[in-house]
């Protein structure tokens, strides 16, 4: 049975901004190839995006009285931020994990990418458990 997974792409935004354009182009090309291989391998991409810089983040909280409080983010004050994600449907997790190596390789590390996280999307059955 097919499951949906989210592939979370962390990165060092400063390192990415400072990377030469040739390197950035190579990383984008690798993501294009990743998308092609996902589709060819029976892992359709059903969502995802590159995210804007975390300096554009807005944090939304509600206080005890229900008032909405909005502040600038990000919440986590680290050099590594969530920079993008894919949502993929597959019935072959092992095959998917092997392909994820394409976007977790050494080219990405030089631009500040960390380990890529793959998480299953919760289903209705998970909520009932």
Secondary structure, 3 states (H helix, E strand, C coil): CCEEEEEEEEEEHHHHHHCCHHHHHHHHHHHHHHHHHHHHCCCCEEEEEECCCHHHCEEEEECCCCCEEEEECCCCCCCEEEEEEEEEEECCHHHHHHHHHHHCCHHHHCCCCCCCEEEECCCHHHHHC
